[in-house]
Amino acid sequence: MAETDPRRSQGHHVLQPHLAMVVRSLAYKWGVHVYEPIPINRSEQIFTQLTSTEKDFIIMVLGKKGTPFDQQTLEQFLQLHAGVRDLRMQIVVTEGWALPTWKQEIQTRNATVESLIEKCNFTPATQQEQLEAVAIAPSYLQAQFLNSLMFTPMRSVLPTQARFQSIVPPEMALKLELFTAWVGNDNQTLSKLWNALYPSRASLDSLRTVLTAERKKLTEQDVEILRWLERVENVSILTPGKKGFVLDRSVATTAYNHIGEKLHAHYDLWFKTPMEERCQYWHHGSLDLFTAASLAHKVRFDPDPKFSREEVGLVDSFVSLPQHKGRYKRSAENLPTSLDESFSDRDLSPEIQNALRRAFVSPTSNRRYQPNILDIAAFDSAMDLGSLRRAAFKEAQFNLLRSFLWVEHSAHGEVSYNDTVMKAKRDENGNPKVCEDNFSSATIITPGGHVIQLDAVFDGMGGHFGGERASEIAKEVFELAAIAGWLKTPEDVRRIIVMIDLAIVMEQINSKTNDSSYQENNMGTTVTVTFQKGKEFYGIHCGDSDWRIIRDGETLEESTGHSRSLSFAYEFVLADLRRKGLELHNLTPEQTREFYKLVLEKTKEFPFPANHIGSAAGAGAGLIFINNRVYQHEPIILENGDIVVANSDGVGVPVCPHEFARVIELYHGDLAEARAALINMAESRRADNQDGPVLEGPDGKPILDAEGKPTPTAVTSFETICQCTELRPGKTDDDKTVMLRRVSFSN
């Protein structure tokens, strides 16, 4: 390092680059501190400034949980190698994902890292120090992400690369170079490594001619490969003879065929893994809720799905259950029986895809689950919210490794609650009841530095506990996905809504305690998310919670609520389209507009009560729209000053869409005042006929709404403050949530 290294002025002894590989890889591995002690007066000063949280954090960094914190502990922390220190601190932060209070823990631990850096006057580790830290990283990190890419034993000569060979021992240098090239999609480097480590396909083909007796003489290259086969398969193939080696052709052929299959699968792993899967290598081999949600999203919304190893593995396990023996045809090329098989065996037959599609749109018309979804829920205990936290934990460690190797890693986000107001419904005495609404906002920073703003509203259904718990699950999954950086596109948001749907379904199924209610669905939630990236806007929704864009006092665009009437109309028009031999994703833009226009017209022919919902997460998420479309969703281009709105139906039903802009205007653009006014307006328009007559079915029994309450025959109506001449119907008291955010960006 240069003489100007700032640590020299703090009493540190800094290693020269040519000593790094020998000294650091040994000294730090065994916990020997190379830096000279920190001046006592400095460490004492820092000691007096540390909080109890910071002291506990340092103990975790040093792996001394349960031991008291003293001056010696602090000095040991201060003397850590800069790269090791930074890596260990970030590992402790990522471990927060594994805790039930993950959100608070991650926030607290990140803040603790920042405060320690400031109090201890730490300088960031250099690139070389970060690489040195990775070389002696905890063994589980290496085993998870570095060792699993290697196929051993390799050939006798281990190539080393210029970037790592002067820093770490040769074998570790090789692993780092391989991992860096693989996650960085550097196929040129991968090819060089493959040819140095493993027999080329040409040399294997040459050996095959010997084994098939087409060529009898062994070349030096043949002997080298055969010796390698002996080591790999632990067999004896060559024995010394009078005129060279004697070849055991039978043993060699068996070993060749076996190793050929392994090499083929490993070659596919190195060179045929799509970049998307390389970035998700942290999820390798996991059959959990993350996998199930990704599979469900693809079979439902991807016209040409490409399935991952994990998704195929989940399906293979599912269709292999005893109750499905002989029930489904496997794909034309057969489903792989393990996650290590060739990438060519990734197809699922149309029959299996259709069966899964039906299963994932969970309940039937009588609000009971499809048998297939029960099978998936029972497949593995990992199908729960905890599995998502564990997935985020593994990804955080994977991205930590990538960042220390200076490979671009994934997005990251943080949540906030600044632009939304929520008010619970009241009892007869005016006291707040349990609120079934929830909301959240998040900001995502992509690797390229782009900022994504997300705002979400969740309106739970199912009465006390049911609706409250459903919206809580939705909020937790949304925030987990946001902080983990899983929400980079509108389609990612739709995938997370599918994940929310499955999480609520699994919660219900796993919480049932008796056979009579085991299959019954009794809770769900709407999900509405606004997505802004630069000037592009997308509204993604499932249910009847609204989103809209207000510009210059007018509604520019707004969502189409998923009422039961619209859901029936959509299925009717879609079935008619398919009878004509057409599919929705193949329509032209003009045909697509005509399709949705026809759906809205057809809605009038299904006169269900307006508050009967047709799609909700956990209760049959049949419709999940992006900008009011399933496919061909173009962005809405925003302008400075536009107002983004999201609200639950507790506000959306009693308040006319035009009144949102009018209220904002009345309060001179003060959005805080406008939010409060909209909540008060909705609360003042309460239907007063809760004890009046209700709608009845043919059997004389009351028709229940989405919350299980009798549907009134009529409701009180109110005059609006906008230009509309029609009276606005009131709403039985409900939870009310409204989000208003003003768009602001630089040109």
N, C-alpha and C positions, 0 to 999 in steps of 0.2 A: 504494500500500500504506500501511497505517497506520504512524504514526511509531514504533510499538512493535515493528516488524519486528526480530527478534533479530539479523539480520545487520548492522544499523547499528552495534551495539555491537562488531562484529568488524571494523570498518573498511570495510564494503562500501557502495558507492553504489547505491541502489535506485531503479529507474525508476518514475515515476508512471504510472498506467494510461493516460492519454491519449497518452503517448509510446510505448507498447508496440508498436503496430502499425508505426510508422515506424522506430523505432530498433532494436528487437529483431529484426524480420524481416529487416533489412539487416545489422546488426552481427553477429548470431550466424551468419547464413548464410555470411558470409565469414570467420568465425573471429575476429572482433574482440571482445576482452573488455571488457565494460562495467563490471564491478566493479573497484574500485581494488585495487592489490596487497595480498595478505595480509601482515600484519606479519611481518617477517623472523624475529623470535624464535619466533613460532608455527610457521611453516613449517619452521624448522630443527628444532624439537622434534618435529614430526610425522615429519620425514625420518628421524630416528634411530630411531623406533619401528616403521617399516614393515618387513615381512618381504619376502623375495624374491618370494613369491607375490603379495603386494599390489602390489609394484612392477610386476610383469609384467602384472597386471590393469589398472593405471592406464595403462600403455602401450597396451594393447588398447582401452581406453575412448577414448583420444586418437587412435587410428588410427595409431600410430607404431611398429608392430611392426618389430623389427630395430634400433631405435635404443636407445642406452644411457639408463638412467634417471638423472637428475640433479636438482639443486635447482630448476632452471628448469622441468623437466617437472612436478614436484610443484606448483609455483606455478600453472602453466597449468591443471592439474586442479582445484586449489582455487578458481580464479577462474571456473570454468565457471558459466554460468547454471544455477540449481538444477534447473529442469525438464529442460534438455538433459543435465545430469549424470546425473540419475536415469534418464532414458530410455536414454542410452548404456550405463550400467551394466547395466540390465536386458536390453538387446540383447546384450551380451557374455554374459550368463548364458544366454539362449536359444540362442546359437550353440553352446553345449555339446552340444545335442541332435545336432548334425551329426557328432560325433566318435564313434569306436568305443567309447571309454571314457566314454560319455555320462553314465552314472549317477554316477560319481565326479566328473566335471567339473562337472555341475550342482550337486552337493552342495558341492564346493569353492568354486565361484564364488558361490553364495548365501552361504556363510559369509564369504567375502571381502568381499562387499558390506556385510554386517552389521558386520564389524570396521572397515572404512573409515569407515562412518557414525559409529561410536563414536570412533575415533581423531581424525577430522577435525571432530567435533562438528557434523555436518551436520544441518540441520533439513529436514523433508520439504518438497518443492516444493508450492506452493499450487496450487489448481485452475487459476488463470490461467496460472501458470508451466508447468503440464503441457500446457495447450492451446497455448501459445506453442511449446513443444518439438515438439509434433506438427506444427505448421505448417511447421517446418523440419526434419522428420524425414528420414532417409535416403530417397533417391528410390525405392529398391526397395520400401520399405514403402508409400509412396504409390501406386506403380504397381500393387502387388499388391492392395491393399484399397480405396483411395480412387478412383483413376482408372477402375478397371474397372466401377464402377457408373454412370459418366457415359456419355451417348450424345452425341457431338459431331458437327458443331457445333450449339450450342444457339441459342436465339433471342438477339437482340442485347442484351436487358436481363438482367443477372445479379442475381437477388434476393439480398439478404444478410439474415441472421437476427441478432436482437438478441444472442444468446448468443456469437457469434463475430465480429461485424462490427467491434468496437472492438479486436480483438486481432490479426487476420490480414488480409491482403489479400482483396478480395471473392471472387475465384475459389476460393481455399483455404477461405474461410468457407463457401462453398456446398458444397464437397466434404465438409467436416467435418459440416455440418448434415445433408446427405443420408445419410452413413454412419451418423451417430448415430441418425437417425430410422429408418433401414432395419433396423439390428441391434437397435434398441429396439422394433420393431414399432409405430412411431408413424405410422399410416396417414394421420392428419389432416395432419401436417406434410408427408408424402410427396405428398399430393394438392395441397397448395398449391405445392410445388416443381414438380411435374409441370406444373401449369397455367401456371406462370410461365416454365418452360423450353421446353415443347414445345406444339405445337398440341393443343387439346382434341379429343376425338372428335367433338364437335358441329361444330367449325369444319372438321374434315376432311370430315365428311359434307356440310357446306355447299359445300365446294369440289368435291366429287364431282359435284354437280348442274351445276356449270359445265362440268366436263370431259366430262360426258355430254350437253351441249348442252341440258339442261333449263332452264338459266338462263344468259343471255348476258352480263349486266352483272356486272362485277367490283366487289366491295366493297373497302373499305380492308383488311378482315381477310383477304380472298382474296389481295390483292396482297402483304400481309405474309408469308403462308404460302408463296406462290409464290416470293418472293424468298428465303425460307429454304430452299425446295427447290432453288433454283439453287445456293446455297452448299453444301448437303449433297451434291448429286449432281454439282456442277461442270459444270452445263449452262446454256444460255441458253433461258429460257422466255418472258420478257417483253421486248418491244422497244417504244420510244416510238413512238406514232402521232399522227395529227392530232387524234383525239378520245380520247386516253388511251393505254392500253397495248394492243399487239397480242399476243395469246396464241397460242403454238405449242402447240396442243392435243395433238398426238401426243407431243412431247417431255415435256410436262407430265404426261400420263397415264402414260407409262413411269416417270417419276421418282416420281409419286404412288404407283403400285403397289409400286415397289421400297422406298421409304421407309416405306410403310404396313406392309410385312412386318417391317421392322426395328423400327419403333415398337411393333408388336404384341408382338414377342418381348421388347423392353425393358420394356414395360408389365407383361408377365407376370413378368419378373424382379423388378421393383419391388414389385408388389402381390400376386402369386400364389405367391411362394416361401414354403413353409411355414416356421414359426419355427425348426424343427429344422434346416432347411437354411441358414437365415440364420446360425445359430450355428456352422454348419460351412462357412461361406463360404471359410474358409482352405483348404478342400480342393477348391475350384472347379476343374474341368477335369482333376483327377488320376485317371488310370486305373492304380491300383496295388494292392498287397495289401490296404490298408485298404478300397478300393472292392470288391474281390473278396470279402472277408470279410463286408462289409455286405450285399452281394447274396446270398451264400450263406445268411446268417442269415435274410434275409427270405423267400427261396423255401422254406426248410425249416421255419420256425417262425412266420411271420406269416400268418394266414389271409386277410388282406386287405391285401397289401403295396402300399405307395406307393413307387415307385422314384424315386431321385434322377437328375439329369441324368447324373452320372458313371456310375451303375450301368447306365442305359440305353445310354450310350456304350460301356461295356465289352461289353455283350451285342451291340450292333450290330457292333462290331469282331469279336467272336467268331463270330457267325453269318455274317459276310461273308467268313470265311476260305475259300479255294478248295475245301477238302474238304467244306464245308457248303453249297455253291451248290445251291439248290433242295431242300435237305434239310429245312429248317424253314420253316414258315409264319411270316411276321411277324405282329405284332399287327394287330387289325382296323383300327386307325387308322394302321398303318405305324410302324415304328421311326424316330425322327428320325435324320437323317444327320449332324447336328452337335450340339454341346452348346448351341448358341444357339437351338435351335428352341423352339416353344411348349410350355408345360407341359401342354397337353392331350394331347401325344403321349408319354405316359409308360407306357403299358400294354404288357405282354408277354403273348403268347398262352399259353394253358395248355400247349400242346405244348412251347414253349421253357422254361417254368417247370419242367415235369416233367423235361425233358432236363437242365437245370441241377441240379435236385434230385438226380438220379441221379449226375451227375458229381461233385458236391461231397461225397457220401458215398463217399470216394475209391476204395479198392480193391475188387475183386470177390472172390469166394470163394476164388480161387486166389492171392490176395495180389498181384494185378497191377492197375495203375491203369486206370481207365476212359479210353478215348481222349480224351474231352472234357476231362478234367482236364489231360491232356498238352497239348492245344491252348491252354488258358488259361495254363499255365505258360510255354509258348513264345511267348505273345502279346506279352509285353513284359518286358524285363530288369528292370523295376521291381518284379516280383513276388518280393521278397526282404525280409529283415529290415531292410535299410537303408532301404527305402521307408517303413517304419513310423517310423523315427527322423526321416526327412525330413518325414513328416506331422506328427509331434509338434512339430518345429521350426517349421513354418509355423503351427500352431495357437498355439504359445506367442507368436509375434510378433503374431498376430491378436488374442489376448487382451490382450497388452501395449498395443496400440493402443486397444482398447476401454476398458481400465482408465484410460488417460491421457485419454480422452474422457468418463470418468465414466459409462460404461455397464457394467452388471453383466456380469462375465465368468464363465467356466466354473469347474468344480471343480478342485482340485489335491490332490496326495497326496504321501505320503512312505512309504518302506518301512522295515521293521525285522525283526529275527530273534530276538525275545526269548522267545517262548513255545513253541518247538519244539526237540526233540532228534532228531538223526539219527545213525545208526551204520551203517557199511558192513559188508558181509559179509566173511568171513575165508577165507584159504586154509588148506591143511592144516597150515601152520606157525603159524597164528594171526595172520598179518599181514593188514591190511585190503586188500581188493581195490578196484578202481575202483568208486565208488558211483554207481548209476544213479538214486537218489532225489534229489529237490530239494524245497525248501520256501521259502515267503516269507510275510510279513505286510505289510499296508498300512493306512494310515489316510487316508481321503479327507475333505476339508472341502468341503462344497457352498457355492454362493454364498449360500444362506440361513443358513449357519452350522451346518448339521447335520453330525454326525460319522458316518462309515461305517467300520466295522472289517471287514477282510477277512483271512482266513487261508487259505493254499493249500498243498496237498501234491501233488507230481508223482512218479509211480513209472514210470521209464523201462523200456522193453522192447526187446529186440533184441540182447542181448549187448553185449560191450565195444564202445565207440564208439557203437553204435546207440542203446541206451537212455540212455546218459549224455548224448549230444548232444540227443536228443529232449526229455529233461527240462530241459536247459539252455535250449533254445529256448522251452519252455513258461514257464519262470521269467522269461526276459528279456521275452517278450511281455507276461506278466502285470504285471511291475513297470513296464514302459514305459507300459502302459495306466493303471496306478494313479497314477504320478507325473504323467502327462498329464491326469488327471482324467476318463478315459473310462469309469470304473466307478461309475455313480451309481444303478443299479437292478440287480436280479437278472437281468433280460433283457440288460443290458449285459454282465454276466459271461458269460452264455451266448454272446453275440456274440464275446467275446474268446476263448472256448474254440474257437469256429469259426475264429477268426483263428489260434490256435495250431495247430489241425489243418492249415490251409492252409500255414502257415509251415513246418511239418515236411515236408509233402508237397513243397513247392517246393524245400526244401533237398535232399531225396532225389533228386528228378528232375534238378535242376541239378548234382548232384554225380556223376551217373553218367558213366562214361567209355567204356563199351562197349555195343554193341547188345544183348548177351545179358542184361545186368542192368538195362537202361535203365528197364524198366517195373516192376521188382520192388520190392515194399514190404518193407523189412527193419528198420523201427524205428517206435516210437510211445511214447506215455506216457499214463498215467491223469492226470486233472485233477480235483481235488476242492477246492472253494472254499466257505468259510463266509462269509456276508454278514450283518452286523448293522447295522441303522440304528435307533437308539433301542431300543425293545423288540421290534422286528420282526426275525425271523431267517429266512434262507433258506439251504438247502444246495444247491449246484449241483455236479453231478458227472457225469463221463464215465469209465466204467471201474469197477474194483473197489476203489479206495481209499475209505475210509469217512469219514462225518461222523456225529456223534450229539450229542444234548443230554442231560446228566445233571442230574437235579433230586432233591434229598433222597435221594441214594443209589440212585436208580433211573434207568434209561434212559427218557427221555420220548419221544424220536423218534430214528430213525436211518435211514441211507440203505439202499437196496436195491442191492446190487452188480450191475454189468452183466456177469454171467457169459455165456458163450456160450449156456447153456441158457435164461437169461432173454431174451436177444436173439432167439433162435428163437421162443420162446413169444410175445413181444411182436408180432413180425411175423405170426405165425399168427393171433392174436386180432384184430389190426388188419385183416388181410385179410378175416376173417370179418365184421367190423363193416362194412367197405365193401361187401361183397356184399349187405348188408341196406340199402344206400343211405344209410348214416350216416357222418359224419366225426367224428373224435375231438374236434376243437375245438368242435363243436356239441352235445355231450352235456350233459345236466343234471348237477348235482353228484352225484346218486345214481347215474346211469348211469356217470359217471366212476369213482366208487369201485368199482362192480361190474366195470368193465373191468379195472382194475389188480388186483383180487382174482382175476379169472379168469386174468390173466397169471401170477400167482404159482402158481396151481394147475396151470396148463398147463406150467410150468417142469419139473415132475416127469416129464413125458413126453419130455423131451429130456435124457437122462442123460449129458451130457458131463462130463469130469473137472472138478472144482471150480475148478482153476486155469486153465481155458481161458477167456480173456476175450472178451467179445462186443462191446466198444466201447472205442476208445482214440483219442486225438488222433494223427493221422498214420497210423493203421492202420485206418481205417474208423470214424469217430466217428458211428455210426448212432444212438446214444442219448445225449442230453444232458438230464438231468432237473433240474428245479427243485422241491425238496421232493418228490421221487419222482414227479413228474408232468411231462408235456410241456406241457399246458395246464392252466388252472384251478388254479394253485398258490397257495394261501392262506398267509399268513405264520404262523410259529410264534411265539407271544407269550412272550417271555422274562421271567424274574423275577430280581431281585438274588440273586446266589449261584449261579445256574445255571453249569454247566461246559460249555463248547463244546469238542468233541473232533474232531480230524481225524487220520487215520493211513493209512499205506500198508499193503498186505496182508502185508508182512513182520512187522507187529505184529497186524493184524486177523485173520489166519488162526490162529496158535497161541494167541492170547489170546481168551478168551470175552468177548462183549460185556458180560456182567455183571461181569467181573473189573475193568473199568475203574473202576467206582464203588467196588468193594471195595478196590482198591489205594489210591485217593484217601482212603478212610475209614481204612485202616490207617496212613497217613502223616498223619493228622489234618488233611487239607486242604492240606498242603504240596505244591503242584503241581510244584515243581522236583524234590522227592524222588519223587513219583509218576511223573513222566516217566522218570526214571532206572530206577525199579523195573519199569515196563512194558517198557522196552527190554531189561533183563536177563532178565525173564520170557520174552519172545519168543525171546531168544537161547538160553536154556536148553532150549527145547522144539524142538530141531532133529531132524528126521527122520534116522534113521541107516541107511536102506536105499538110499543113493544108488547102491550097486553091486549092488542086488538086481534082481529081475525087473521088467520094464516092460510096460505095455500095448502090444498089437500090433494092427494093422489087418488087414483081410482079406488083404492082400498079404504079411503076415508081417513087415512093417516096423514099427518102433516108432512109436507115436503121439506126436507132439511137442506140448509145451505152448506157451503164448504166447511163451516165451523161446527156443523152438527146442530144448528139452531133452526127452529121453524121459520119459514120464509113468510114475511108479512104480505097481505094482499095489496097493501098500499102504504106509502110513507108520506110524511109531511114534506112539502116542497117550499123552496125559498127563492126570493128574487135575488138576482146577481148584481154585481157592480160593473159588469162589462156590457157590451153592446147586445148580448143575447136577449131575446124577448121571452124565451121559454124559461119556466121556473126550474130551479135545480133541485133534484130530489135530495132529501136529507139522508143520513145514515145512522143506523143504530150505533150507539157509542162504541168507538173502536180506538185502537192505538193509532197515533198519528206521527208520521215521520216525513220531513221534507229537507232536501239538500239543495242549496243554491250556491253556485260558484261562478265567478266572473272570469272569462277567458282573458289571459294576458300573455303575450309572447312577443319577442323581438323579430323583426323582419329579417 
